């Protein structure tokens, strides 16, 4: 678990920084491609965490985040039937997604480098 979580944390951070840097240099649709790549990575990570029940205790930060993403997904699906909901969700996700990605990366970092520390290392 520890190896996966470290890889997950660093891949997420590298993807965010890479796509941000490339988008600033190229100033084209790369920024939007980054939304899908980083979001896809986070969805895979969330599914892995959920299936393995890593840090998904009820009302934990990750548990709440998973439920928020679940409801965003449900509202987006409803938007297919009700166009104004889809337009609202598209604009909201355009603005909120970068902050969600940064928060998710911080959440992974916190789990690896704070919550998974050995108890003896907390005494120092």
Secondary structure, DSSP 8 states (H G I E B T S, - for coil): -HHHHHHHHHHHHHHHHHHHHHHHHH-STHHHHHHHHHHHHHHHHHHHHHHHTSS--TTSHHHHHHHHHHHHHHHHHHHHHSHHHHHHHHHHHHHHHHHHHHHHHHHHHHIIIIITS-GGGGG-
